[in-house]
Amino acid sequence: MKIEVWSDFVCPFCYIGKRRLEQALDKFTNKEHVTVEYKSYELDPNAEINPNKSIHELLAGKYGMSVEKAKSMNENVGKQAAEVGLTYNFDTMQHTNTFDAHRVAKYAQRQGKGKEMTERLLHAYFTEGQLVSDTTTLANLAEEVGISKEEVLSVLNSDKYASRVREDEDTARQIGVQGVPFFVFNEKYAVSGAQPLEVFAEVLEKVWEEEREKPALQSLNPKTSKTTYCTDDGCVEED
């Protein structure tokens, strides 16, 4: 089973949804047959690299509410995060442009460290308050998961993997992704948002059962035609 996940590193529900999916997978008896691939999505492609407002101020400005109301909303999101074992420190979060972070994640994926890099970036932003658009920060985070710091700096000082990020975003538009997290199972079933663990568990079972029941290929041979084929025992012609 293949699961593709479109998400962004500054999306609070993306981290929550990621953890809920992982918890559902931990209880899924066929977990070893599941592959998860993270796809790029920018919630705010025009975000500044160097933030000059707190996350509370940005939220208040976006929705036309008071800063105190924004803090209350963020506190509620933090409680949901805590329910799945995550710690959100909204007071230190530095909302920023994530394009380079996605490029680093793509490079990490190429090095077989995509999942580790995705988790490290999310933790760095939501828990540690690190600036995930900063070149040095990104290189250091990559090094922590076992990727060459020098190679990451080389990637960041070029336009490498930019096209990979854009490809993911183009695909998102084509399949109708309007918000993240967005989960696609076997390129057939979609789950939008950070759904409860029980929903992910139900989807995993449903997709797994369907995959087992249906043959990988369906024959389109006309019923009235003769066919010839060969096996290890020889060749035959069959009505």
Phi and psi in degrees as GROMACS dihedral restraints (atoms count N, CA, C in turn):
[ dihedral_restraints ]
;  ai    aj    ak    al  type     phi  dphi    fc
    3     4     5     6     1  -113.9    20    10
    4     5     6     7     1   130.3    20    10
    6     7     8     9     1  -120.1    20    10
    7     8     9    10     1   123.0    20    10
    9    10    11    12     1  -107.5    20    10
   10    11    12    13     1   134.0    20    10
   12    13    14    15     1  -124.6    20    10
   13    14    15    16     1   115.2    20    10
   15    16    17    18     1   -89.9    20    10
   16    17    18    19     1   128.0    20    10
   18    19    20    21     1  -158.5    20    10
   19    20    21    22     1   169.4    20    10
   21    22    23    24     1  -129.5    20    10
   22    23    24    25     1   152.2    20    10
   24    25    26    27     1   -77.0    20    10
   25    26    27    28     1   -10.4    20    10
   27    28    29    30     1  -112.8    20    10
   28    29    30    31     1    17.0    20    10
   30    31    32    33     1   -97.1    20    10
   31    32    33    34     1   110.4    20    10
   33    34    35    36     1   -60.5    20    10
   34    35    36    37     1   -35.1    20    10
   36    37    38    39     1   -80.1    20    10
   37    38    39    40     1   -16.9    20    10
   39    40    41    42     1   -66.7    20    10
   40    41    42    43     1   -42.0    20    10
   42    43    44    45     1   -68.5    20    10
   43    44    45    46     1   -41.6    20    10
   45    46    47    48     1   -63.7    20    10
   46    47    48    49     1   -45.5    20    10
   48    49    50    51     1   -63.2    20    10
   49    50    51    52     1   -38.7    20    10
   51    52    53    54     1   -59.6    20    10
   52    53    54    55     1   -46.2    20    10
   54    55    56    57     1   -68.1    20    10
   55    56    57    58     1   -37.4    20    10
   57    58    59    60     1   -65.6    20    10
   58    59    60    61     1   -40.5    20    10
   60    61    62    63     1   -61.6    20    10
   61    62    63    64     1   -44.0    20    10
   63    64    65    66     1   -62.3    20    10
   64    65    66    67     1   -39.0    20    10
   66    67    68    69     1   -67.5    20    10
   67    68    69    70     1   -36.3    20    10
   69    70    71    72     1   -67.1    20    10
   70    71    72    73     1   -39.6    20    10
   72    73    74    75     1   -65.5    20    10
   73    74    75    76     1   -34.9    20    10
   75    76    77    78     1   -61.7    20    10
   76    77    78    79     1   -27.7    20    10
   78    79    80    81     1   -96.6    20    10
   79    80    81    82     1    -3.3    20    10
   81    82    83    84     1   -85.3    20    10
   82    83    84    85     1   123.0    20    10
   84    85    86    87     1   -67.6    20    10
   85    86    87    88     1   -18.4    20    10
   87    88    89    90     1  -110.3    20    10
   88    89    90    91     1    31.5    20    10
   90    91    92    93     1   -55.1    20    10
   91    92    93    94     1   -35.4    20    10
   93    94    95    96     1   -65.9    20    10
   94    95    96    97     1   -14.2    20    10
   96    97    98    99     1   -99.8    20    10
   97    98    99   100     1    11.3    20    10
   99   100   101   102     1  -110.9    20    10
  100   101   102   103     1   133.2    20    10
  102   103   104   105     1  -116.7    20    10
  103   104   105   106     1   138.5    20    10
  105   106   107   108     1  -118.5    20    10
  106   107   108   109     1   128.0    20    10
  108   109   110   111     1  -124.7    20    10
  109   110   111   112     1   129.1    20    10
  111   112   113   114     1   -94.0    20    10
  112   113   114   115     1   132.9    20    10
  114   115   116   117     1  -111.1    20    10
  115   116   117   118     1   153.6    20    10
  117   118   119   120     1   -83.0    20    10
  118   119   120   121     1   140.8    20    10
  120   121   122   123     1  -156.0    20    10
  121   122   123   124     1   128.8    20    10
  123   124   125   126     1  -105.1    20    10
  124   125   126   127     1   116.0    20    10
  126   127   128   129     1   -67.5    20    10
  127   128   129   130     1   -34.5    20    10
  129   130   131   132     1  -136.9    20    10
  130   131   132   133     1    81.1    20    10
  132   133   134   135     1   -60.6    20    10
  133   134   135   136     1   -21.0    20    10
  135   136   137   138     1   -97.2    20    10
  136   137   138   139     1    10.0    20    10
  138   139   140   141     1   -62.5    20    10
  139   140   141   142     1   144.5    20    10
  141   142   143   144     1   -70.0    20    10
  142   143   144   145     1   148.5    20    10
  144   145   146   147     1   -72.4    20    10
  145   146   147   148     1   -41.8    20    10
  147   148   149   150     1  -104.4    20    10
  148   149   150   151     1   105.4    20    10
  150   151   152   153     1   -67.8    20    10
  151   152   153   154     1   142.3    20    10
  153   154   155   156     1  -123.1    20    10
  154   155   156   157     1     8.8    20    10
  156   157   158   159     1  -136.8    20    10
  157   158   159   160     1   153.5    20    10
  159   160   161   162     1   -73.4    20    10
  160   161   162   163     1   164.1    20    10
  162   163   164   165     1   -63.8    20    10
  163   164   165   166     1   -30.8    20    10
  165   166   167   168     1   -67.7    20    10
  166   167   168   169     1   -42.8    20    10
  168   169   170   171     1   -66.9    20    10
  169   170   171   172     1   -38.8    20    10
  171   172   173   174     1   -64.6    20    10
  172   173   174   175     1   -43.1    20    10
  174   175   176   177     1   -65.6    20    10
  175   176   177   178     1   -41.5    20    10
  177   178   179   180     1   -62.4    20    10
  178   179   180   181     1   -43.5    20    10
  180   181   182   183     1   -67.1    20    10
  181   182   183   184     1   -37.1    20    10
  183   184   185   186     1   -66.9    20    10
  184   185   186   187     1   -40.2    20    10
  186   187   188   189     1  -106.7    20    10
  187   188   189   190     1     5.9    20    10
  189   190   191   192     1    63.6    20    10
  190   191   192   193     1    45.4    20    10
  192   193   194   195     1  -126.8    20    10
  193   194   195   196     1   172.9    20    10
  195   196   197   198     1   -74.7    20    10
  196   197   198   199     1   159.0    20    10
  198   199   200   201     1   -63.7    20    10
  199   200   201   202     1   -37.3    20    10
  201   202   203   204     1   -63.4    20    10
  202   203   204   205     1   -39.6    20    10
  204   205   206   207     1   -65.0    20    10
  205   206   207   208     1   -40.4    20    10
  207   208   209   210     1   -62.8    20    10
  208   209   210   211     1   -40.9    20    10
  210   211   212   213     1   -62.2    20    10
  211   212   213   214     1   -39.5    20    10
  213   214   215   216     1   -64.3    20    10
  214   215   216   217     1   -41.9    20    10
  216   217   218   219     1   -63.7    20    10
  217   218   219   220     1   -43.4    20    10
  219   220   221   222     1   -65.4    20    10
  220   221   222   223     1   -34.5    20    10
  222   223   224   225     1   -62.8    20    10
  223   224   225   226     1   -39.7    20    10
  225   226   227   228     1   -65.3    20    10
  226   227   228   229     1   -40.4    20    10
  228   229   230   231     1   -63.8    20    10
  229   230   231   232     1   -39.8    20    10
  231   232   233   234     1   -60.9    20    10
  232   233   234   235     1   -35.1    20    10
  234   235   236   237     1   -66.6    20    10
  235   236   237   238     1   -39.0    20    10
  237   238   239   240     1   -64.8    20    10
  238   239   240   241     1   -38.2    20    10
  240   241   242   243     1   -63.9    20    10
  241   242   243   244     1   -41.9    20    10
  243   244   245   246     1   -62.5    20    10
  244   245   246   247     1   -31.5    20    10
  246   247   248   249     1   -63.1    20    10
  247   248   249   250     1   -24.0    20    10
  249   250   251   252     1  -109.6    20    10
  250   251   252   253     1    18.6    20    10
  252   253   254   255     1    86.2    20    10
  253   254   255   256     1    16.1    20    10
  255   256   257   258     1  -105.1    20    10
  256   257   258   259     1   150.6    20    10
  258   259   260   261     1  -115.8    20    10
  259   260   261   262     1   117.2    20    10
  261   262   263   264     1  -105.7    20    10
  262   263   264   265     1   121.8    20    10
  264   265   266   267     1  -108.7    20    10
  265   266   267   268     1    83.7    20    10
  267   268   269   270     1   -62.6    20    10
  268   269   270   271     1   -30.9    20    10
  270   271   272   273     1   -67.1    20    10
  271   272   273   274     1   -21.5    20    10
  273   274   275   276     1  -111.1    20    10
  274   275   276   277     1    -0.7    20    10
  276   277   278   279     1   -65.7    20    10
  277   278   279   280     1   139.6    20    10
  279   280   281   282     1  -116.9    20    10
  280   281   282   283     1    90.2    20    10
  282   283   284   285     1   -60.7    20    10
  283   284   285   286     1   131.4    20    10
  285   286   287   288     1  -154.7    20    10
  286   287   288   289     1   176.4    20    10
  288   289   290   291     1   -72.9    20    10
  289   290   291   292     1   136.3    20    10
  291   292   293   294     1  -110.5    20    10
  292   293   294   295     1     8.1    20    10
  294   295   296   297     1   -58.8    20    10
  295   296   297   298     1   -47.2    20    10
  297   298   299   300     1   -66.9    20    10
  298   299   300   301     1   -33.7    20    10
  300   301   302   303     1   -63.1    20    10
  301   302   303   304     1   -38.6    20    10
  303   304   305   306     1   -67.8    20    10
  304   305   306   307     1   -36.4    20    10
  306   307   308   309     1   -63.2    20    10
  307   308   309   310     1   -42.6    20    10
  309   310   311   312     1   -63.8    20    10
  310   311   312   313     1   -39.8    20    10
  312   313   314   315     1   -63.1    20    10
  313   314   315   316     1   -37.5    20    10
  315   316   317   318     1   -66.2    20    10
  316   317   318   319     1   -41.3    20    10
  318   319   320   321     1   -63.9    20    10
  319   320   321   322     1   -42.3    20    10
  321   322   323   324     1   -61.6    20    10
  322   323   324   325     1   -38.7    20    10
  324   325   326   327     1   -59.4    20    10
  325   326   327   328     1   -40.9    20    10
  327   328   329   330     1   -63.6    20    10
  328   329   330   331     1   -29.9    20    10
  330   331   332   333     1   -89.9    20    10
  331   332   333   334     1     6.8    20    10
  333   334   335   336     1    77.4    20    10
  334   335   336   337     1    19.7    20    10
  336   337   338   339     1  -124.9    20    10
  337   338   339   340     1    25.1    20    10
  339   340   341   342     1   -60.6    20    10
  340   341   342   343     1   -45.9    20    10
  342   343   344   345     1   -65.9    20    10
  343   344   345   346     1   -42.6    20    10
  345   346   347   348     1   -64.0    20    10
  346   347   348   349     1   -39.5    20    10
  348   349   350   351     1   -68.5    20    10
  349   350   351   352     1   -41.3    20    10
  351   352   353   354     1   -59.9    20    10
  352   353   354   355     1   -47.5    20    10
  354   355   356   357     1   -63.2    20    10
  355   356   357   358     1   -41.6    20    10
  357   358   359   360     1   -65.5    20    10
  358   359   360   361     1   -40.1    20    10
  360   361   362   363     1   -65.8    20    10
  361   362   363   364     1   -42.6    20    10
  363   364   365   366     1   -64.1    20    10
  364   365   366   367     1   -44.0    20    10
  366   367   368   369     1   -65.3    20    10
  367   368   369   370     1   -40.1    20    10
  369   370   371   372     1   -61.2    20    10
  370   371   372   373     1   -41.4    20    10
  372   373   374   375     1   -75.6    20    10
  373   374   375   376     1   -53.7    20    10
  375   376   377   378     1   -79.3    20    10
  376   377   378   379     1   -33.2    20    10
  378   379   380   381     1  -101.4    20    10
  379   380   381   382     1   -42.2    20    10
  381   382   383   384     1   -95.9    20    10
  382   383   384   385     1   -12.6    20    10
  384   385   386   387     1    69.7    20    10
  385   386   387   388     1    28.0    20    10
  387   388   389   390     1   -81.3    20    10
  388   389   390   391     1   153.3    20    10
  390   391   392   393     1   -88.5    20    10
  391   392   393   394     1   102.2    20    10
  393   394   395   396     1   -84.3    20    10
  394   395   396   397     1    14.8    20    10
  396   397   398   399     1  -106.4    20    10
  397   398   399   400     1    -9.9    20    10
  399   400   401   402     1   -76.0    20    10
  400   401   402   403     1   130.1    20    10
  402   403   404   405     1   -59.0    20    10
  403   404   405   406     1   -47.5    20    10
  405   406   407   408     1   -64.7    20    10
  406   407   408   409     1   -41.3    20    10
  408   409   410   411     1   -60.5    20    10
  409   410   411   412     1   -46.1    20    10
  411   412   413   414     1   -62.2    20    10
  412   413   414   415     1   -42.0    20    10
  414   415   416   417     1   -64.9    20    10
  415   416   417   418     1   -40.5    20    10
  417   418   419   420     1   -66.5    20    10
  418   419   420   421     1   -41.3    20    10
  420   421   422   423     1   -63.9    20    10
  421   422   423   424     1   -40.4    20    10
  423   424   425   426     1   -63.4    20    10
  424   425   426   427     1   -40.6    20    10
  426   427   428   429     1   -62.3    20    10
  427   428   429   430     1   -35.5    20    10
  429   430   431   432     1   -62.4    20    10
  430   431   432   433     1   -28.0    20    10
  432   433   434   435     1   -98.7    20    10
  433   434   435   436     1    10.7    20    10
  435   436   437   438     1    95.8    20    10
  436   437   438   439     1    23.8    20    10
  438   439   440   441     1  -111.7    20    10
  439   440   441   442     1   141.6    20    10
  441   442   443   444     1   -58.3    20    10
  442   443   444   445     1   122.9    20    10
  444   445   446   447     1   -62.4    20    10
  445   446   447   448     1   -40.6    20    10
  447   448   449   450     1   -65.0    20    10
  448   449   450   451     1   -39.9    20    10
  450   451   452   453     1   -67.5    20    10
  451   452   453   454     1   -36.9    20    10
  453   454   455   456     1   -66.8    20    10
  454   455   456   457     1   -41.5    20    10
  456   457   458   459     1   -61.8    20    10
  457   458   459   460     1   -37.2    20    10
  459   460   461   462     1   -64.0    20    10
  460   461   462   463     1   -41.5    20    10
  462   463   464   465     1   -62.8    20    10
  463   464   465   466     1   -45.7    20    10
  465   466   467   468     1   -68.4    20    10
  466   467   468   469     1   -26.1    20    10
  468   469   470   471     1   -89.6    20    10
  469   470   471   472     1    17.1    20    10
  471   472   473   474     1  -137.5    20    10
  472   473   474   475     1  -169.0    20    10
  474   475   476   477     1  -107.1    20    10
  475   476   477   478     1    18.9    20    10
  477   478   479   480     1   -60.9    20    10
  478   479   480   481     1   141.4    20    10
  480   481   482   483     1    69.7    20    10
  481   482   483   484     1     2.8    20    10
  483   484   485   486     1   -63.9    20    10
  484   485   486   487     1   -41.1    20    10
  486   487   488   489     1   -66.0    20    10
  487   488   489   490     1   -31.8    20    10
  489   490   491   492     1   -65.8    20    10
  490   491   492   493     1   -40.6    20    10
  492   493   494   495     1   -64.3    20    10
  493   494   495   496     1   -45.4    20    10
  495   496   497   498     1   -63.7    20    10
  496   497   498   499     1   -35.7    20    10
  498   499   500   501     1   -61.2    20    10
  499   500   501   502     1   -44.3    20    10
  501   502   503   504     1   -61.2    20    10
  502   503   504   505     1   -42.8    20    10
  504   505   506   507     1   -68.8    20    10
  505   506   507   508     1   -35.7    20    10
  507   508   509   510     1   -64.8    20    10
  508   509   510   511     1   -43.2    20    10
  510   511   512   513     1   -62.3    20    10
  511   512   513   514     1   -40.3    20    10
  513   514   515   516     1   -58.1    20    10
  514   515   516   517     1   -43.7    20    10
  516   517   518   519     1   -64.8    20    10
  517   518   519   520     1   -40.1    20    10
  519   520   521   522     1   -65.1    20    10
  520   521   522   523     1   -35.5    20    10
  522   523   524   525     1   -94.7    20    10
  523   524   525   526     1     4.4    20    10
  525   526   527   528     1    86.0    20    10
  526   527   528   529     1    24.6    20    10
  528   529   530   531     1   -71.0    20    10
  529   530   531   532     1   122.7    20    10
  531   532   533   534     1  -115.2    20    10
  532   533   534   535     1    -6.9    20    10
  534   535   536   537     1  -166.5    20    10
  535   536   537   538     1   161.2    20    10
  537   538   539   540     1  -126.2    20    10
  538   539   540   541     1   155.0    20    10
  540   541   542   543     1   -74.8    20    10
  541   542   543   544     1   153.1    20    10
  543   544   545   546     1  -137.3    20    10
  544   545   546   547     1   121.1    20    10
  546   547   548   549     1  -112.4    20    10
  547   548   549   550     1   130.5    20    10
  549   550   551   552     1  -119.9    20    10
  550   551   552   553     1   124.1    20    10
  552   553   554   555     1  -103.7    20    10
  553   554   555   556     1   120.6    20    10
  555   556   557   558     1    53.1    20    10
  556   557   558   559     1    32.0    20    10
  558   559   560   561     1    56.0    20    10
  559   560   561   562     1    26.4    20    10
  561   562   563   564     1  -134.7    20    10
  562   563   564   565     1   -41.9    20    10
  564   565   566   567     1  -111.4    20    10
  565   566   567   568     1   137.2    20    10
  567   568   569   570     1  -117.7    20    10
  568   569   570   571     1   141.1    20    10
  570   571   572   573     1  -128.3    20    10
  571   572   573   574     1   122.3    20    10
  573   574   575   576     1  -105.1    20    10
  574   575   576   577     1   132.0    20    10
  576   577   578   579     1    91.3    20    10
  577   578   579   580     1   169.3    20    10
  579   580   581   582     1   -82.0    20    10
  580   581   582   583     1    75.7    20    10
  582   583   584   585     1   -67.3    20    10
  583   584   585   586     1   158.3    20    10
  585   586   587   588     1   -59.3    20    10
  586   587   588   589     1   155.6    20    10
  588   589   590   591     1   -52.9    20    10
  589   590   591   592     1   -38.8    20    10
  591   592   593   594     1   -62.3    20    10
  592   593   594   595     1   -33.9    20    10
  594   595   596   597     1   -67.3    20    10
  595   596   597   598     1   -45.4    20    10
  597   598   599   600     1   -61.6    20    10
  598   599   600   601     1   -40.5    20    10
  600   601   602   603     1   -61.8    20    10
  601   602   603   604     1   -42.6    20    10
  603   604   605   606     1   -65.4    20    10
  604   605   606   607     1   -41.9    20    10
  606   607   608   609     1   -65.6    20    10
  607   608   609   610     1   -42.5    20    10
  609   610   611   612     1   -57.4    20    10
  610   611   612   613     1   -45.2    20    10
  612   613   614   615     1   -66.2    20    10
  613   614   615   616     1   -42.6    20    10
  615   616   617   618     1   -62.8    20    10
  616   617   618   619     1   -48.2    20    10
  618   619   620   621     1   -66.3    20    10
  619   620   621   622     1   -38.9    20    10
  621   622   623   624     1   -63.8    20    10
  622   623   624   625     1   -45.1    20    10
  624   625   626   627     1   -63.6    20    10
  625   626   627   628     1   -42.7    20    10
  627   628   629   630     1   -64.5    20    10
  628   629   630   631     1   -38.8    20    10
  630   631   632   633     1   -63.8    20    10
  631   632   633   634     1   -35.1    20    10
  633   634   635   636     1   -76.8    20    10
  634   635   636   637     1   -34.1    20    10
  636   637   638   639     1   -76.3    20    10
  637   638   639   640     1   -38.8    20    10
  639   640   641   642     1   -92.5    20    10
  640   641   642   643     1   138.7    20    10
  642   643   644   645     1   -65.9    20    10
  643   644   645   646     1   152.6    20    10
  645   646   647   648     1   -61.7    20    10
  646   647   648   649     1   -35.6    20    10
  648   649   650   651     1  -127.0    20    10
  649   650   651   652     1   142.7    20    10
  651   652   653   654     1  -109.6    20    10
  652   653   654   655     1   131.9    20    10
  654   655   656   657     1   -71.8    20    10
  655   656   657   658     1   135.2    20    10
  657   658   659   660     1  -111.6    20    10
  658   659   660   661     1    13.4    20    10
  660   661   662   663     1   -62.6    20    10
  661   662   663   664     1   131.1    20    10
  663   664   665   666     1   -59.5    20    10
  664   665   666   667     1   138.9    20    10
  666   667   668   669     1   -66.1    20    10
  667   668   669   670     1   -24.4    20    10
  669   670   671   672     1   -91.3    20    10
  670   671   672   673     1    -4.6    20    10
  672   673   674   675     1   -91.9    20    10
  673   674   675   676     1   155.0    20    10
  675   676   677   678     1   -86.9    20    10
  676   677   678   679     1   154.3    20    10
  678   679   680   681     1  -139.3    20    10
  679   680   681   682     1   149.6    20    10
  681   682   683   684     1  -122.4    20    10
  682   683   684   685     1   141.5    20    10
  684   685   686   687     1  -156.9    20    10
  685   686   687   688     1   165.0    20    10
  687   688   689   690     1  -122.7    20    10
  688   689   690   691     1   142.3    20    10
  690   691   692   693     1  -126.6    20    10
  691   692   693   694     1  -173.2    20    10
  693   694   695   696     1   -64.2    20    10
  694   695   696   697     1   -22.3    20    10
  696   697   698   699     1   -89.6    20    10
  697   698   699   700     1    -6.1    20    10
  699   700   701   702     1   132.0    20    10
  700   701   702   703     1  -173.4    20    10
  702   703   704   705     1  -108.3    20    10
  703   704   705   706     1   143.8    20    10
  705   706   707   708     1  -138.4    20    10
  706   707   708   709     1   160.3    20    10
  708   709   710   711     1  -116.9    20    10
  709   710   711   712     1   131.1    20    10
  711   712   713   714     1  -128.5    20    10
  712   713   714   715     1   137.9    20    10
